[in-house]
Amino acid sequence: MCLSIRQALEIVFEVENIKTRDELVQWCHYGRTRLYSEVRTLASEDWNRLATPESSVRVLYEHILSGYKCHTGEYKSVFK
């Protein structure tokens, strides 16, 4: 099964119980390498087809997690 980057992020956030910007910072230890690596592993096909997959990941997690200016609180999970 091939996951999208959005699905991969949701899985990581669910498994690691990450709901806020601060929780992401703590989990990643102030970088995003760990998150990018996890997403790259789970959504390798989607990752490889993009020119700048890190930018796509960043846009999505800023909409999903509270604590970012662009967080709307209206994000709908693809799994629900």
Buried (B, 14 or more C-beta within 10 A) or exposed (E): EEBBBBBBBBBBBEEBEBBEBEBBBEBBEEEBEBBBEBBBEBBBEBBEEEEEBBEBBBEBBBBBBEEBEEBEEEEEEEEE
